[in-house]
Amino acid sequence: MLRPLYQVETFWKKDGVPLEEVGIAFSLVGLWNRTLSLLQIDTHYAGVYSCHVGLRGAMTEEPVVAKATLTVQGNMTYLHV
């Protein structure tokens, strides 16, 4: 059964916590919020990011989840010359 695209719901988590509650700077790119852009990177951005996609209001279906691990090896240093 085909469903209209507006019924698709996408949300992001970091280490299992919704991004809005983590305290990092991010932007969701695209009309349907499918692309995550991290706006500033330092060591506290490291972790497991997961994208959860499901149908709006679908109580019986689990969302599809894709995960990626972000490793940050050091904070960025800016030099003003």
N, CA, C, O and CB atoms as a CASP TS submission, in Angstrom:
PFRMAT TS
TARGET T0000
AUTHOR 0000-0000-0000
METHOD Language model
MODEL 1
PARENT N/A
ATOM      1  N   MET     1       0.837  -1.173   0.000  1.00  0.00           N
ATOM      2  CA  MET     1       0.000   0.000   0.000  1.00  0.00           C
ATOM      3  C   MET     1       0.889   1.246   0.000  1.00  0.00           C
ATOM      4  O   MET     1       1.769   1.386   0.849  1.00  0.00           O
ATOM      5  CB  MET     1      -0.956  -0.007   1.216  1.00  0.00           C
ATOM      6  N   LEU     2       0.660   2.128  -0.934  1.00  0.00           N
ATOM      7  CA  LEU     2       1.430   3.366  -1.016  1.00  0.00           C
ATOM      8  C   LEU     2       0.839   4.408  -0.086  1.00  0.00           C
ATOM      9  O   LEU     2      -0.380   4.505   0.060  1.00  0.00           O
ATOM     10  CB  LEU     2       1.466   3.895  -2.458  1.00  0.00           C
ATOM     11  N   ARG     3       1.703   5.184   0.539  1.00  0.00           N
ATOM     12  CA  ARG     3       1.272   6.247   1.457  1.00  0.00           C
ATOM     13  C   ARG     3       1.797   7.578   0.951  1.00  0.00           C
ATOM     14  O   ARG     3       2.892   7.633   0.391  1.00  0.00           O
ATOM     15  CB  ARG     3       1.768   5.978   2.912  1.00  0.00           C
ATOM     16  N   PRO     4       1.040   8.652   1.137  1.00  0.00           N
ATOM     17  CA  PRO     4       1.538   9.969   0.737  1.00  0.00           C
ATOM     18  C   PRO     4       2.782  10.344   1.535  1.00  0.00           C
ATOM     19  O   PRO     4       2.930   9.969   2.698  1.00  0.00           O
ATOM     20  CB  PRO     4       0.447  11.035   0.925  1.00  0.00           C
ATOM     21  N   LEU     5       3.680  11.098   0.880  1.00  0.00           N
ATOM     22  CA  LEU     5       4.938  11.473   1.498  1.00  0.00           C
ATOM     23  C   LEU     5       4.751  12.279   2.777  1.00  0.00           C
ATOM     24  O   LEU     5       5.578  12.185   3.683  1.00  0.00           O
ATOM     25  CB  LEU     5       5.766  12.254   0.525  1.00  0.00           C
ATOM     26  N   TYR     6       3.681  13.072   2.872  1.00  0.00           N
ATOM     27  CA  TYR     6       3.474  13.885   4.073  1.00  0.00           C
ATOM     28  C   TYR     6       3.204  13.034   5.311  1.00  0.00           C
ATOM     29  O   TYR     6       3.248  13.556   6.425  1.00  0.00           O
ATOM     30  CB  TYR     6       2.321  14.847   3.855  1.00  0.00           C
ATOM     31  N   GLN     7       2.927  11.747   5.151  1.00  0.00           N
ATOM     32  CA  GLN     7       2.719  10.871   6.305  1.00  0.00           C
ATOM     33  C   GLN     7       4.028  10.314   6.858  1.00  0.00           C
ATOM     34  O   GLN     7       4.042   9.684   7.915  1.00  0.00           O
ATOM     35  CB  GLN     7       1.801   9.727   5.926  1.00  0.00           C
ATOM     36  N   VAL     8       5.125  10.548   6.142  1.00  0.00           N
ATOM     37  CA  VAL     8       6.425  10.069   6.602  1.00  0.00           C
ATOM     38  C   VAL     8       6.968  11.046   7.644  1.00  0.00           C
ATOM     39  O   VAL     8       6.984  12.259   7.431  1.00  0.00           O
ATOM     40  CB  VAL     8       7.423   9.914   5.407  1.00  0.00           C
ATOM     41  N   GLU     9       7.408  10.499   8.766  1.00  0.00           N
ATOM     42  CA  GLU     9       7.951  11.302   9.860  1.00  0.00           C
ATOM     43  C   GLU     9       9.406  10.909  10.081  1.00  0.00           C
ATOM     44  O   GLU     9       9.719   9.726  10.214  1.00  0.00           O
ATOM     45  CB  GLU     9       7.120  11.113  11.166  1.00  0.00           C
ATOM     46  N   THR    10      10.296  11.899  10.121  1.00  0.00           N
ATOM     47  CA  THR    10      11.720  11.667  10.318  1.00  0.00           C
ATOM     48  C   THR    10      12.174  12.405  11.561  1.00  0.00           C
ATOM     49  O   THR    10      11.885  13.592  11.713  1.00  0.00           O
ATOM     50  CB  THR    10      12.536  12.115   9.084  1.00  0.00           C
ATOM     51  N   PHE    11      12.882  11.725  12.455  1.00  0.00           N
ATOM     52  CA  PHE    11      13.454  12.412  13.606  1.00  0.00           C
ATOM     53  C   PHE    11      14.821  11.814  13.919  1.00  0.00           C
ATOM     54  O   PHE    11      15.106  10.659  13.601  1.00  0.00           O
ATOM     55  CB  PHE    11      12.514  12.312  14.837  1.00  0.00           C
ATOM     56  N   TRP    12      15.662  12.641  14.556  1.00  0.00           N
ATOM     57  CA  TRP    12      17.049  12.303  14.815  1.00  0.00           C
ATOM     58  C   TRP    12      17.320  12.205  16.309  1.00  0.00           C
ATOM     59  O   TRP    12      16.712  12.908  17.116  1.00  0.00           O
ATOM     60  CB  TRP    12      17.971  13.330  14.180  1.00  0.00           C
ATOM     61  N   LYS    13      18.259  11.307  16.664  1.00  0.00           N
ATOM     62  CA  LYS    13      18.694  11.160  18.051  1.00  0.00           C
ATOM     63  C   LYS    13      20.218  11.075  18.095  1.00  0.00           C
ATOM     64  O   LYS    13      20.862  10.666  17.128  1.00  0.00           O
ATOM     65  CB  LYS    13      18.053   9.902  18.706  1.00  0.00           C
ATOM     66  N   LYS    14      20.777  11.469  19.234  1.00  0.00           N
ATOM     67  CA  LYS    14      22.204  11.277  19.513  1.00  0.00           C
ATOM     68  C   LYS    14      22.297  10.465  20.793  1.00  0.00           C
ATOM     69  O   LYS    14      21.785  10.887  21.829  1.00  0.00           O
ATOM     70  CB  LYS    14      22.976  12.656  19.645  1.00  0.00           C
ATOM     71  N   ASP    15      22.928   9.330  20.739  1.00  0.00           N
ATOM     72  CA  ASP    15      23.058   8.438  21.894  1.00  0.00           C
ATOM     73  C   ASP    15      21.700   8.118  22.509  1.00  0.00           C
ATOM     74  O   ASP    15      21.572   8.003  23.728  1.00  0.00           O
ATOM     75  CB  ASP    15      23.971   9.065  22.948  1.00  0.00           C
ATOM     76  N   GLY    16      20.686   7.976  21.652  1.00  0.00           N
ATOM     77  CA  GLY    16      19.351   7.600  22.104  1.00  0.00           C
ATOM     78  C   GLY    16      18.490   8.737  22.614  1.00  0.00           C
ATOM     79  O   GLY    16      17.360   8.501  23.040  1.00  0.00           O
ATOM     80  N   VAL    17      18.992   9.973  22.583  1.00  0.00           N
ATOM     81  CA  VAL    17      18.261  11.137  23.095  1.00  0.00           C
ATOM     82  C   VAL    17      17.900  12.037  21.915  1.00  0.00           C
ATOM     83  O   VAL    17      18.752  12.287  21.062  1.00  0.00           O
ATOM     84  CB  VAL    17      19.111  11.922  24.162  1.00  0.00           C
ATOM     85  N   PRO    18      16.657  12.533  21.841  1.00  0.00           N
ATOM     86  CA  PRO    18      16.294  13.447  20.746  1.00  0.00           C
ATOM     87  C   PRO    18      17.260  14.635  20.675  1.00  0.00           C
ATOM     88  O   PRO    18      17.644  15.192  21.703  1.00  0.00           O
ATOM     89  CB  PRO    18      14.847  13.955  20.928  1.00  0.00           C
ATOM     90  N   LEU    19      17.646  15.015  19.458  1.00  0.00           N
ATOM     91  CA  LEU    19      18.633  16.086  19.288  1.00  0.00           C
ATOM     92  C   LEU    19      18.230  17.379  19.972  1.00  0.00           C
ATOM     93  O   LEU    19      19.096  18.105  20.461  1.00  0.00           O
ATOM     94  CB  LEU    19      18.856  16.348  17.826  1.00  0.00           C
ATOM     95  N   GLU    20      16.959  17.683  20.020  1.00  0.00           N
ATOM     96  CA  GLU    20      16.495  18.914  20.646  1.00  0.00           C
ATOM     97  C   GLU    20      16.832  18.967  22.137  1.00  0.00           C
ATOM     98  O   GLU    20      16.871  20.048  22.723  1.00  0.00           O
ATOM     99  CB  GLU    20      14.997  19.059  20.452  1.00  0.00           C
ATOM    100  N   GLU    21      17.075  17.816  22.748  1.00  0.00           N
ATOM    101  CA  GLU    21      17.362  17.739  24.177  1.00  0.00           C
ATOM    102  C   GLU    21      18.854  17.586  24.496  1.00  0.00           C
ATOM    103  O   GLU    21      19.235  17.569  25.666  1.00  0.00           O
ATOM    104  CB  GLU    21      16.606  16.590  24.776  1.00  0.00           C
ATOM    105  N   VAL    22      19.700  17.474  23.463  1.00  0.00           N
ATOM    106  CA  VAL    22      21.118  17.183  23.672  1.00  0.00           C
ATOM    107  C   VAL    22      21.951  18.446  23.879  1.00  0.00           C
ATOM    108  O   VAL    22      22.970  18.407  24.569  1.00  0.00           O
ATOM    109  CB  VAL    22      21.662  16.404  22.493  1.00  0.00           C
ATOM    110  N   GLY    23      21.535  19.550  23.296  1.00  0.00           N
ATOM    111  CA  GLY    23      22.282  20.788  23.468  1.00  0.00           C
ATOM    112  C   GLY    23      23.410  20.992  22.472  1.00  0.00           C
ATOM    113  O   GLY    23      24.426  21.601  22.809  1.00  0.00           O
ATOM    114  N   ILE    24      23.253  20.496  21.254  1.00  0.00           N
ATOM    115  CA  ILE    24      24.237  20.721  20.203  1.00  0.00           C
ATOM    116  C   ILE    24      23.593  21.565  19.105  1.00  0.00           C
ATOM    117  O   ILE    24      22.372  21.583  18.953  1.00  0.00           O
ATOM    118  CB  ILE    24      24.771  19.369  19.631  1.00  0.00           C
ATOM    119  N   ALA    25      24.434  22.262  18.345  1.00  0.00           N
ATOM    120  CA  ALA    25      23.939  23.093  17.244  1.00  0.00           C
ATOM    121  C   ALA    25      23.795  22.218  15.999  1.00  0.00           C
ATOM    122  O   ALA    25      24.752  21.580  15.563  1.00  0.00           O
ATOM    123  CB  ALA    25      24.900  24.305  16.970  1.00  0.00           C
ATOM    124  N   PHE    26      22.585  22.197  15.434  1.00  0.00           N
ATOM    125  CA  PHE    26      22.348  21.395  14.239  1.00  0.00           C
ATOM    126  C   PHE    26      21.299  22.072  13.371  1.00  0.00           C
ATOM    127  O   PHE    26      20.589  22.980  13.803  1.00  0.00           O
ATOM    128  CB  PHE    26      21.904  19.963  14.613  1.00  0.00           C
ATOM    129  N   SER    27      21.228  21.602  12.144  1.00  0.00           N
ATOM    130  CA  SER    27      20.223  22.075  11.201  1.00  0.00           C
ATOM    131  C   SER    27      19.685  20.869  10.465  1.00  0.00           C
ATOM    132  O   SER    27      20.435  19.952  10.132  1.00  0.00           O
ATOM    133  CB  SER    27      20.808  23.132  10.208  1.00  0.00           C
ATOM    134  N   LEU    28      18.387  20.866  10.210  1.00  0.00           N
ATOM    135  CA  LEU    28      17.776  19.810   9.419  1.00  0.00           C
ATOM    136  C   LEU    28      17.527  20.368   8.024  1.00  0.00           C
ATOM    137  O   LEU    28      16.758  21.313   7.845  1.00  0.00           O
ATOM    138  CB  LEU    28      16.447  19.291  10.076  1.00  0.00           C
ATOM    139  N   VAL    29      18.187  19.773   7.047  1.00  0.00           N
ATOM    140  CA  VAL    29      18.159  20.273   5.682  1.00  0.00           C
ATOM    141  C   VAL    29      17.118  19.506   4.882  1.00  0.00           C
ATOM    142  O   VAL    29      17.046  18.280   4.959  1.00  0.00           O
ATOM    143  CB  VAL    29      19.548  20.157   5.023  1.00  0.00           C
ATOM    144  N   GLY    30      16.321  20.222   4.121  1.00  0.00           N
ATOM    145  CA  GLY    30      15.343  19.585   3.255  1.00  0.00           C
ATOM    146  C   GLY    30      13.945  19.700   3.807  1.00  0.00           C
ATOM    147  O   GLY    30      13.736  19.834   5.012  1.00  0.00           O
ATOM    148  N   LEU    31      13.006  19.645   2.912  1.00  0.00           N
ATOM    149  CA  LEU    31      11.605  19.822   3.264  1.00  0.00           C
ATOM    150  C   LEU    31      11.117  18.810   4.297  1.00  0.00           C
ATOM    151  O   LEU    31      10.274  19.133   5.134  1.00  0.00           O
ATOM    152  CB  LEU    31      10.758  19.726   2.029  1.00  0.00           C
ATOM    153  N   TRP    32      11.635  17.609   4.243  1.00  0.00           N
ATOM    154  CA  TRP    32      11.139  16.551   5.134  1.00  0.00           C
ATOM    155  C   TRP    32      12.139  16.207   6.230  1.00  0.00           C
ATOM    156  O   TRP    32      12.009  15.159   6.862  1.00  0.00           O
ATOM    157  CB  TRP    32      10.814  15.299   4.330  1.00  0.00           C
ATOM    158  N   ASN    33      13.141  17.062   6.477  1.00  0.00           N
ATOM    159  CA  ASN    33      14.103  16.886   7.576  1.00  0.00           C
ATOM    160  C   ASN    33      14.863  15.575   7.496  1.00  0.00           C
ATOM    161  O   ASN    33      15.031  14.905   8.515  1.00  0.00           O
ATOM    162  CB  ASN    33      13.392  16.963   8.900  1.00  0.00           C
ATOM    163  N   ARG    34      15.318  15.198   6.337  1.00  0.00           N
ATOM    164  CA  ARG    34      16.010  13.923   6.193  1.00  0.00           C
ATOM    165  C   ARG    34      17.521  14.030   6.298  1.00  0.00           C
ATOM    166  O   ARG    34      18.193  13.020   6.506  1.00  0.00           O
ATOM    167  CB  ARG    34      15.656  13.309   4.888  1.00  0.00           C
ATOM    168  N   THR    35      18.073  15.235   6.158  1.00  0.00           N
ATOM    169  CA  THR    35      19.520  15.412   6.202  1.00  0.00           C
ATOM    170  C   THR    35      19.898  16.220   7.434  1.00  0.00           C
ATOM    171  O   THR    35      19.376  17.313   7.653  1.00  0.00           O
ATOM    172  CB  THR    35      20.030  16.106   4.919  1.00  0.00           C
ATOM    173  N   LEU    36      20.794  15.688   8.225  1.00  0.00           N
ATOM    174  CA  LEU    36      21.261  16.354   9.436  1.00  0.00           C
ATOM    175  C   LEU    36      22.591  17.035   9.153  1.00  0.00           C
ATOM    176  O   LEU    36      23.519  16.410   8.638  1.00  0.00           O
ATOM    177  CB  LEU    36      21.398  15.349  10.607  1.00  0.00           C
ATOM    178  N   SER    37      22.683  18.320   9.490  1.00  0.00           N
ATOM    179  CA  SER    37      23.948  19.055   9.406  1.00  0.00           C
ATOM    180  C   SER    37      24.331  19.509  10.802  1.00  0.00           C
ATOM    181  O   SER    37      23.547  20.165  11.488  1.00  0.00           O
ATOM    182  CB  SER    37      23.840  20.275   8.431  1.00  0.00           C
ATOM    183  N   LEU    38      25.542  19.158  11.218  1.00  0.00           N
ATOM    184  CA  LEU    38      26.057  19.611  12.510  1.00  0.00           C
ATOM    185  C   LEU    38      26.778  20.929  12.271  1.00  0.00           C
ATOM    186  O   LEU    38      27.660  21.011  11.416  1.00  0.00           O
ATOM    187  CB  LEU    38      27.016  18.542  13.168  1.00  0.00           C
ATOM    188  N   LEU    39      26.405  21.963  13.024  1.00  0.00           N
ATOM    189  CA  LEU    39      26.873  23.312  12.733  1.00  0.00           C
ATOM    190  C   LEU    39      28.205  23.656  13.374  1.00  0.00           C
ATOM    191  O   LEU    39      28.926  24.513  12.865  1.00  0.00           O
ATOM    192  CB  LEU    39      25.857  24.292  13.175  1.00  0.00           C
ATOM    193  N   GLN    40      28.536  23.029  14.443  1.00  0.00           N
ATOM    194  CA  GLN    40      29.820  23.242  15.117  1.00  0.00           C
ATOM    195  C   GLN    40      30.275  21.870  15.599  1.00  0.00           C
ATOM    196  O   GLN    40      29.469  21.071  16.075  1.00  0.00           O
ATOM    197  CB  GLN    40      29.705  24.285  16.321  1.00  0.00           C
ATOM    198  N   ILE    41      31.533  21.614  15.477  1.00  0.00           N
ATOM    199  CA  ILE    41      32.008  20.289  15.894  1.00  0.00           C
ATOM    200  C   ILE    41      33.084  20.455  16.964  1.00  0.00           C
ATOM    201  O   ILE    41      34.065  21.172  16.771  1.00  0.00           O
ATOM    202  CB  ILE    41      32.561  19.482  14.677  1.00  0.00           C
ATOM    203  N   ASP    42      32.886  19.784  18.085  1.00  0.00           N
ATOM    204  CA  ASP    42      33.953  19.585  19.056  1.00  0.00           C
ATOM    205  C   ASP    42      33.699  18.239  19.713  1.00  0.00           C
ATOM    206  O   ASP    42      32.802  17.505  19.298  1.00  0.00           O
ATOM    207  CB  ASP    42      34.011  20.754  20.120  1.00  0.00           C
ATOM    208  N   THR    43      34.475  17.911  20.729  1.00  0.00           N
ATOM    209  CA  THR    43      34.453  16.543  21.255  1.00  0.00           C
ATOM    210  C   THR    43      33.101  16.118  21.816  1.00  0.00           C
ATOM    211  O   THR    43      32.791  14.927  21.795  1.00  0.00           O
ATOM    212  CB  THR    43      35.488  16.404  22.323  1.00  0.00           C
ATOM    213  N   HIS    44      32.281  17.046  22.317  1.00  0.00           N
ATOM    214  CA  HIS    44      30.995  16.590  22.867  1.00  0.00           C
ATOM    215  C   HIS    44      29.976  16.252  21.776  1.00  0.00           C
ATOM    216  O   HIS    44      28.867  15.815  22.083  1.00  0.00           O
ATOM    217  CB  HIS    44      30.418  17.658  23.786  1.00  0.00           C
ATOM    218  N   TYR    45      30.340  16.450  20.513  1.00  0.00           N
ATOM    219  CA  TYR    45      29.482  16.026  19.401  1.00  0.00           C
ATOM    220  C   TYR    45      29.673  14.550  19.074  1.00  0.00           C
ATOM    221  O   TYR    45      28.857  13.970  18.359  1.00  0.00           O
ATOM    222  CB  TYR    45      29.766  16.870  18.160  1.00  0.00           C
ATOM    223  N   ALA    46      30.728  13.938  19.580  1.00  0.00           N
ATOM    224  CA  ALA    46      30.996  12.531  19.308  1.00  0.00           C
ATOM    225  C   ALA    46      29.879  11.674  19.896  1.00  0.00           C
ATOM    226  O   ALA    46      29.347  11.981  20.963  1.00  0.00           O
ATOM    227  CB  ALA    46      32.369  12.111  19.885  1.00  0.00           C
ATOM    228  N   GLY    47      29.531  10.604  19.198  1.00  0.00           N
ATOM    229  CA  GLY    47      28.511   9.689  19.690  1.00  0.00           C
ATOM    230  C   GLY    47      27.836   8.946  18.556  1.00  0.00           C
ATOM    231  O   GLY    47      28.283   8.994  17.410  1.00  0.00           O
ATOM    232  N   VAL    48      26.763   8.262  18.884  1.00  0.00           N
ATOM    233  CA  VAL    48      25.993   7.505  17.902  1.00  0.00           C
ATOM    234  C   VAL    48      24.772   8.319  17.513  1.00  0.00           C
ATOM    235  O   VAL    48      23.915   8.605  18.348  1.00  0.00           O
ATOM    236  CB  VAL    48      25.578   6.111  18.458  1.00  0.00           C
ATOM    237  N   TYR    49      24.698   8.689  16.246  1.00  0.00           N
ATOM    238  CA  TYR    49      23.557   9.423  15.703  1.00  0.00           C
ATOM    239  C   TYR    49      22.647   8.435  14.996  1.00  0.00           C
ATOM    240  O   TYR    49      23.113   7.542  14.289  1.00  0.00           O
ATOM    241  CB  TYR    49      24.016  10.556  14.731  1.00  0.00           C
ATOM    242  N   SER    50      21.353   8.600  15.191  1.00  0.00           N
ATOM    243  CA  SER    50      20.411   7.691  14.551  1.00  0.00           C
ATOM    244  C   SER    50      19.268   8.479  13.918  1.00  0.00           C
ATOM    245  O   SER    50      18.768   9.451  14.483  1.00  0.00           O
ATOM    246  CB  SER    50      19.864   6.669  15.567  1.00  0.00           C
ATOM    247  N   CYS    51      18.878   8.036  12.747  1.00  0.00           N
ATOM    248  CA  CYS    51      17.768   8.618  12.004  1.00  0.00           C
ATOM    249  C   CYS    51      16.610   7.626  12.067  1.00  0.00           C
ATOM    250  O   CYS    51      16.761   6.465  11.687  1.00  0.00           O
ATOM    251  CB  CYS    51      18.171   8.943  10.514  1.00  0.00           C
ATOM    252  N   HIS    52      15.459   8.084  12.546  1.00  0.00           N
ATOM    253  CA  HIS    52      14.281   7.239  12.717  1.00  0.00           C
ATOM    254  C   HIS    52      13.211   7.712  11.727  1.00  0.00           C
ATOM    255  O   HIS    52      12.838   8.885  11.717  1.00  0.00           O
ATOM    256  CB  HIS    52      13.751   7.290  14.200  1.00  0.00           C
ATOM    257  N   VAL    53      12.730   6.795  10.905  1.00  0.00           N
ATOM    258  CA  VAL    53      11.733   7.138   9.892  1.00  0.00           C
ATOM    259  C   VAL    53      10.550   6.198  10.044  1.00  0.00           C
ATOM    260  O   VAL    53      10.708   4.977  10.082  1.00  0.00           O
ATOM    261  CB  VAL    53      12.332   7.053   8.451  1.00  0.00           C
ATOM    262  N   GLY    54       9.375   6.776  10.130  1.00  0.00           N
ATOM    263  CA  GLY    54       8.163   5.976  10.264  1.00  0.00           C
ATOM    264  C   GLY    54       6.974   6.717   9.692  1.00  0.00           C
ATOM    265  O   GLY    54       7.103   7.820   9.161  1.00  0.00           O
ATOM    266  N   LEU    55       5.830   6.104   9.809  1.00  0.00           N
ATOM    267  CA  LEU    55       4.596   6.721   9.344  1.00  0.00           C
ATOM    268  C   LEU    55       3.926   7.441  10.496  1.00  0.00           C
ATOM    269  O   LEU    55       3.754   6.884  11.581  1.00  0.00           O
ATOM    270  CB  LEU    55       3.649   5.672   8.734  1.00  0.00           C
ATOM    271  N   ARG    56       3.553   8.671  10.251  1.00  0.00           N
ATOM    272  CA  ARG    56       2.890   9.489  11.258  1.00  0.00           C
ATOM    273  C   ARG    56       1.634   8.767  11.761  1.00  0.00           C
ATOM    274  O   ARG    56       0.771   8.378  10.974  1.00  0.00           O
ATOM    275  CB  ARG    56       2.529  10.886  10.680  1.00  0.00           C
ATOM    276  N   GLY    57       1.550   8.597  13.066  1.00  0.00           N
ATOM    277  CA  GLY    57       0.377   7.986  13.679  1.00  0.00           C
ATOM    278  C   GLY    57       0.322   6.468  13.588  1.00  0.00           C
ATOM    279  O   GLY    57      -0.681   5.873  13.980  1.00  0.00           O
ATOM    280  N   ALA    58       1.365   5.829  13.084  1.00  0.00           N
ATOM    281  CA  ALA    58       1.384   4.362  12.971  1.00  0.00           C
ATOM    282  C   ALA    58       1.811   3.775  14.307  1.00  0.00           C
ATOM    283  O   ALA    58       3.004   3.727  14.606  1.00  0.00           O
ATOM    284  CB  ALA    58       2.346   3.889  11.826  1.00  0.00           C
ATOM    285  N   MET    59       0.868   3.335  15.105  1.00  0.00           N
ATOM    286  CA  MET    59       1.161   2.832  16.441  1.00  0.00           C
ATOM    287  C   MET    59       1.720   1.408  16.421  1.00  0.00           C
ATOM    288  O   MET    59       2.445   1.018  17.336  1.00  0.00           O
ATOM    289  CB  MET    59      -0.088   2.878  17.290  1.00  0.00           C
ATOM    290  N   THR    60       1.392   0.636  15.396  1.00  0.00           N
ATOM    291  CA  THR    60       1.797  -0.769  15.398  1.00  0.00           C
ATOM    292  C   THR    60       3.093  -1.028  14.640  1.00  0.00           C
ATOM    293  O   THR    60       3.676  -2.105  14.763  1.00  0.00           O
ATOM    294  CB  THR    60       0.705  -1.607  14.808  1.00  0.00           C
ATOM    295  N   GLU    61       3.550  -0.057  13.861  1.00  0.00           N
ATOM    296  CA  GLU    61       4.762  -0.259  13.069  1.00  0.00           C
ATOM    297  C   GLU    61       5.939   0.463  13.707  1.00  0.00           C
ATOM    298  O   GLU    61       5.843   1.644  14.044  1.00  0.00           O
ATOM    299  CB  GLU    61       4.556   0.228  11.626  1.00  0.00           C
ATOM    300  N   GLU    62       7.042  -0.245  13.870  1.00  0.00           N
ATOM    301  CA  GLU    62       8.268   0.351  14.396  1.00  0.00           C
ATOM    302  C   GLU    62       8.923   1.183  13.298  1.00  0.00           C
ATOM    303  O   GLU    62       8.870   0.804  12.128  1.00  0.00           O
ATOM    304  CB  GLU    62       9.247  -0.745  14.921  1.00  0.00           C
ATOM    305  N   PRO    63       9.540   2.313  13.654  1.00  0.00           N
ATOM    306  CA  PRO    63      10.243   3.088  12.625  1.00  0.00           C
ATOM    307  C   PRO    63      11.482   2.354  12.129  1.00  0.00           C
ATOM    308  O   PRO    63      12.045   1.515  12.832  1.00  0.00           O
ATOM    309  CB  PRO    63      10.635   4.464  13.169  1.00  0.00           C
ATOM    310  N   VAL    64      11.892   2.677  10.926  1.00  0.00           N
ATOM    311  CA  VAL    64      13.144   2.182  10.374  1.00  0.00           C
ATOM    312  C   VAL    64      14.243   3.061  10.956  1.00  0.00           C
ATOM    313  O   VAL    64      14.101   4.283  10.999  1.00  0.00           O
ATOM    314  CB  VAL    64      13.147   2.203   8.787  1.00  0.00           C
ATOM    315  N   VAL    65      15.334   2.452  11.402  1.00  0.00           N
ATOM    316  CA  VAL    65      16.408   3.203  12.062  1.00  0.00           C
ATOM    317  C   VAL    65      17.734   2.916  11.362  1.00  0.00           C
ATOM    318  O   VAL    65      18.076   1.766  11.090  1.00  0.00           O
ATOM    319  CB  VAL    65      16.496   2.836  13.576  1.00  0.00           C
ATOM    320  N   ALA    66      18.478   3.998  11.075  1.00  0.00           N
ATOM    321  CA  ALA    66      19.839   3.889  10.549  1.00  0.00           C
ATOM    322  C   ALA    66      20.751   4.627  11.529  1.00  0.00           C
ATOM    323  O   ALA    66      20.404   5.706  12.011  1.00  0.00           O
ATOM    324  CB  ALA    66      19.954   4.483   9.077  1.00  0.00           C
ATOM    325  N   LYS    67      21.915   4.046  11.821  1.00  0.00           N
ATOM    326  CA  LYS    67      22.829   4.638  12.816  1.00  0.00           C
ATOM    327  C   LYS    67      24.210   4.864  12.210  1.00  0.00           C
ATOM    328  O   LYS    67      24.645   4.155  11.302  1.00  0.00           O
ATOM    329  CB  LYS    67      22.941   3.728  14.064  1.00  0.00           C
ATOM    330  N   ALA    68      24.880   5.879  12.749  1.00  0.00           N
ATOM    331  CA  ALA    68      26.271   6.159  12.375  1.00  0.00           C
ATOM    332  C   ALA    68      26.992   6.667  13.611  1.00  0.00           C
ATOM    333  O   ALA    68      26.415   7.388  14.424  1.00  0.00           O
ATOM    334  CB  ALA    68      26.358   7.203  11.201  1.00  0.00           C
ATOM    335  N   THR    69      28.248   6.289  13.747  1.00  0.00           N
ATOM    336  CA  THR    69      29.066   6.741  14.874  1.00  0.00           C
ATOM    337  C   THR    69      29.978   7.868  14.409  1.00  0.00           C
ATOM    338  O   THR    69      30.703   7.732  13.423  1.00  0.00           O
ATOM    339  CB  THR    69      29.899   5.568  15.469  1.00  0.00           C
ATOM    340  N   LEU    70      29.928   8.988  15.137  1.00  0.00           N
ATOM    341  CA  LEU    70      30.786  10.127  14.854  1.00  0.00           C
ATOM    342  C   LEU    70      31.895  10.164  15.899  1.00  0.00           C
ATOM    343  O   LEU    70      31.631  10.189  17.101  1.00  0.00           O
ATOM    344  CB  LEU    70      29.973  11.461  14.845  1.00  0.00           C
ATOM    345  N   THR    71      33.140  10.167  15.423  1.00  0.00           N
ATOM    346  CA  THR    71      34.298  10.266  16.302  1.00  0.00           C
ATOM    347  C   THR    71      34.956  11.619  16.060  1.00  0.00           C
ATOM    348  O   THR    71      35.228  11.983  14.916  1.00  0.00           O
ATOM    349  CB  THR    71      35.307   9.091  16.058  1.00  0.00           C
ATOM    350  N   VAL    72      35.211  12.359  17.129  1.00  0.00           N
ATOM    351  CA  VAL    72      35.884  13.653  17.045  1.00  0.00           C
ATOM    352  C   VAL    72      37.204  13.513  17.794  1.00  0.00           C
ATOM    353  O   VAL    72      37.211  13.167  18.975  1.00  0.00           O
ATOM    354  CB  VAL    72      34.995  14.822  17.643  1.00  0.00           C
ATOM    355  N   GLN    73      38.309  13.777  17.125  1.00  0.00           N
ATOM    356  CA  GLN    73      39.617  13.545  17.727  1.00  0.00           C
ATOM    357  C   GLN    73      40.189  14.755  18.443  1.00  0.00           C
ATOM    358  O   GLN    73      41.237  14.639  19.078  1.00  0.00           O
ATOM    359  CB  GLN    73      40.572  13.103  16.682  1.00  0.00           C
ATOM    360  N   GLY    74      39.550  15.900  18.367  1.00  0.00           N
ATOM    361  CA  GLY    74      40.048  17.081  19.068  1.00  0.00           C
ATOM    362  C   GLY    74      39.199  18.285  18.728  1.00  0.00           C
ATOM    363  O   GLY    74      38.478  18.282  17.730  1.00  0.00           O
ATOM    364  N   ASN    75      39.284  19.316  19.555  1.00  0.00           N
ATOM    365  CA  ASN    75      38.545  20.541  19.289  1.00  0.00           C
ATOM    366  C   ASN    75      39.267  21.357  18.223  1.00  0.00           C
ATOM    367  O   ASN    75      40.493  21.324  18.109  1.00  0.00           O
ATOM    368  CB  ASN    75      38.369  21.367  20.582  1.00  0.00           C
ATOM    369  N   MET    76      38.471  22.091  17.447  1.00  0.00           N
ATOM    370  CA  MET    76      39.039  22.956  16.419  1.00  0.00           C
ATOM    371  C   MET    76      39.585  24.223  17.092  1.00  0.00           C
ATOM    372  O   MET    76      39.009  24.735  18.052  1.00  0.00           O
ATOM    373  CB  MET    76      37.969  23.312  15.327  1.00  0.00           C
ATOM    374  N   THR    77      40.678  24.695  16.575  1.00  0.00           N
ATOM    375  CA  THR    77      41.274  25.939  17.063  1.00  0.00           C
ATOM    376  C   THR    77      41.292  26.937  15.917  1.00  0.00           C
ATOM    377  O   THR    77      41.754  26.629  14.819  1.00  0.00           O
ATOM    378  CB  THR    77      42.718  25.703  17.627  1.00  0.00           C
ATOM    379  N   TYR    78      40.787  28.134  16.181  1.00  0.00           N
ATOM    380  CA  TYR    78      40.753  29.178  15.175  1.00  0.00           C
ATOM    381  C   TYR    78      41.820  30.214  15.508  1.00  0.00           C
ATOM    382  O   TYR    78      41.909  30.687  16.641  1.00  0.00           O
ATOM    383  CB  TYR    78      39.347  29.829  15.092  1.00  0.00           C
ATOM    384  N   LEU    79      42.622  30.559  14.514  1.00  0.00           N
ATOM    385  CA  LEU    79      43.640  31.585  14.696  1.00  0.00           C
ATOM    386  C   LEU    79      43.210  32.835  13.938  1.00  0.00           C
ATOM    387  O   LEU    79      42.912  32.773  12.745  1.00  0.00           O
ATOM    388  CB  LEU    79      45.035  31.089  14.210  1.00  0.00           C
ATOM    389  N   HIS    80      43.179  33.957  14.625  1.00  0.00           N
ATOM    390  CA  HIS    80      42.861  35.230  13.987  1.00  0.00           C
ATOM    391  C   HIS    80      44.163  35.971  13.771  1.00  0.00           C
ATOM    392  O   HIS    80      44.831  36.354  14.732  1.00  0.00           O
ATOM    393  CB  HIS    80      41.861  36.078  14.844  1.00  0.00           C
ATOM    394  N   VAL    81      44.530  36.176  12.511  1.00  0.00           N
ATOM    395  CA  VAL    81      45.804  36.836  12.187  1.00  0.00           C
ATOM    396  C   VAL    81      45.546  38.247  11.720  1.00  0.00           C
ATOM    397  O   VAL    81      46.487  38.973  11.398  1.00  0.00           O
ATOM    398  CB  VAL    81      46.580  36.051  11.107  1.00  0.00           C
TER
END
